[in-house]
Amino acid sequence: MAGGSWYAMISVAGFLTSVWLAGKASQVIGVSSIVMEVAVGLVLGPNVLKLMPDELTVSFYDQTYECDVHHGKHQQKITIKGRHYCDIDAFVAAGKYDGYWGAVDSAGFNEYVGTYGRQGRRLAGKSQAGKSEHASYTQCVKDSCTLKQALNTATVPDVFTLTGHIGVGMMIFESGMHFDFAQAKTVGPWASAVAVLGTFLPIICGTGLSLAYGFEMIPSLSVGVSLAPTSVGIALKLLNEAKALHEYFGQAVMTAAFVDDVLSLIIFSVLFTVGGGDPTVMDFVPLVLGCIFMALAIPAAVLVWPPFLDWVFRKIPETKPDAKLTRHDEVMFLILFVTLIVYGQITFMCGTHLWGCFIAGMSFATRHEAHHVWVRQVKRNTVWFLRIFFSCTLAWSIPVKTLFSIEAFWKGSLMGIGPCIACKVFCGPFMGDARWVIGWAMVGRAEFAYFIAIYAKSLKMMDDELFAILVWSLLYATVFAPLVFRKVLARYMLKKGRVDEAKAVQASRLEDAGHLPDNVAVAQHEENKANKRGIKENAEMLRQYSSEASAHEARMQESKATLESKDQEIKDLQATIKQLEADGSLGQMANGEATKPVEFRESTVSSI
């Protein structure tokens, strides 16, 4: 009936409102909003209360695929590919053929083998010809169908999961715009050393601990790579509050974090190249081409893009200089958006679109107004997309029963304290007295780390048990990194005698804004604060001058009254003298001689 989607709309509105309220509550209690958003998504999502309909929260492929139906249409999509998925001859030779097409040499068996069974089309170079690793041919068909379903779901997920993916791409793009090439020149070698240790220590330790837990190499490597990226959103905010972004240790934190992200993006691409199974030399060609593209695009960010943008804005007249969104702002946003799409497409063909998103952002790192324009146009979108990422994309992928098992908790706790936190904290032992500030700044984890974990799980590169362990470990960093970093930074600023900055850090609210600080807006905010301070100081000076003027006027009035009184006395005396002169009765001097009227008058006036 008309308006029949009302309950669906109400359920979506209720879910999003709950997520928003959870974020606000997290600010009040002083924890990262990520934790609260994940908790709300977990409870209200499809795994527990199912507030919203499955049609909105479950991918089309997860709803429609039926890989367990024997000879069903989805199994047929696997079997008609012949050796690409399951080589029937290999399973017969290994004694693992279980009669899926009937007995060997039966009419059904021979018909299949003659029609499809010996086809070996190499899709993406991943043919299973000659292999029989599964327990049986039937199991191979089911597992291949499940894998195909997972790949399709990862390609076209449900709308909320897709929205979360968009948010991650936008955030990675914005992170690239904060790369400071001048800082990289100043602290490059040492910051790069911090980044290398901060990237590879978690990978090595996370992989090793996962292997010790009994998991295989590829799943274990997926855990290690998920632990590698650093999120500096909170660190950037607190460093800005402490006015330490332009100091050596602040520059080292930012440069190391961005180099860490670049390395993580490359390793991310390598992981999913290797994780596909039996990689060949040709599988690494796109990755090499991606590295070549990055080697060309990063210098272009400094040498090509600045003069190109200057040329564009010289050619396009500014027809709306007084508008809130000027003509040049509109052109800049269009260039930003097109560059993001083009670079993302290029690196998608080389491994992952996130690589291109970051490089695209770096192309505008020398133009602070570019980030200002971007944030003004997409700020609220990015904030909501990232909320949806944590409350939907992440929360809905968590296996609830496995997550809250004792085994997942203690293993995740050990993973969180060791490879996730400690390996980042100790990544800068050579950075002097700022080593703990830098180390704790590198501990933070957010959207990128969770994205790698979710993507690996969606491609069946790790099972539910290992994913639950990984989620616990990442939550440890998400919760404790901002709290500890704030204390460490405040203590360091106090040690340097920067009391006001330390107080500003301690008073700062730990909120995940959904976007990085807007340098132009921050500068404008600081200028406005300075102007307000100036106005306040001038008003105080004016009040002081006004008070002094009032006091001076009172003194003038008092002096005027005194003068008027004296003047009246003079007039009275003069009248008295005239009266004496008229009467002829003048006083005499002490020697008995008569005093002349004039002398007496002058003497009297002088005394007055």
Number of C-alpha atoms within 10 A of each C-alpha: 4 5 6 8 9 10 12 15 12 13 16 16 13 15 18 19 12 17 26 18 13 20 22 15 15 19 15 12 11 16 21 24 26 23 18 22 27 25 17 22 30 24 17 22 23 20 17 12 11 15 19 20 14 14 12 15 20 18 20 18 18 15 10 10 18 17 22 16 11 14 15 12 13 21 22 14 15 21 23 18 20 23 24 23 24 32 25 30 20 19 22 16 11 13 13 19 22 16 15 17 20 14 13 14 11 11 12 15 17 16 13 17 19 11 11 16 21 19 16 17 16 14 10 9 13 16 19 20 20 15 16 22 14 14 13 21 25 23 17 21 25 20 19 20 23 21 16 19 22 20 17 17 18 20 11 14 21 21 17 20 26 20 20 25 21 17 23 24 23 22 25 23 25 26 24 23 24 23 23 16 16 12 18 20 10 14 19 18 14 17 27 19 17 29 31 18 20 30 30 22 22 27 27 19 21 28 25 19 20 23 16 11 12 10 18 14 15 20 21 26 24 28 33 26 26 29 38 35 32 26 22 23 21 25 27 19 21 28 25 19 18 23 16 17 19 13 11 13 21 24 23 27 27 27 29 31 27 25 24 26 25 20 18 27 24 17 19 22 23 17 19 19 18 14 19 14 11 12 13 12 6 10 18 17 12 17 21 13 16 23 16 11 17 19 11 11 20 16 13 14 19 16 12 13 18 16 11 11 16 10 11 13 16 11 9 11 11 13 10 12 12 9 9 8 13 15 17 19 22 13 14 19 19 13 13 20 12 12 19 23 14 15 22 23 18 18 24 18 13 22 25 21 21 27 30 31 29 27 28 29 26 26 26 25 24 19 15 15 17 20 28 19 22 19 20 13 15 12 17 13 16 24 17 18 25 29 27 26 29 28 29 30 27 22 25 24 21 22 16 16 12 17 21 13 13 10 14 23 19 14 19 25 20 17 27 25 15 18 24 32 26 19 27 29 22 20 26 27 14 12 17 9 11 18 19 21 25 31 24 28 32 34 33 28 27 21 22 23 22 23 19 23 24 23 18 25 21 20 21 16 24 22 15 18 17 23 26 24 26 29 26 22 27 26 23 22 23 23 18 16 22 26 18 15 24 24 15 19 26 26 19 17 19 15 11 10 11 15 15 12 21 26 16 16 25 18 13 15 17 23 20 21 18 19 20 20 19 20 15 15 17 13 11 12 12 12 12 12 12 12 12 12 12 12 12 12 12 12 12 12 12 12 12 12 12 12 12 12 12 12 12 12 12 12 12 12 12 12 12 12 12 12 12 12 12 13 13 12 14 15 13 12 16 15 12 13 19 14 12 14 14 10 9 10 10 15 14 12 11 8 6 8 9 12 14 13 16 11 10 17 17 11 11 14 14 8 7 11
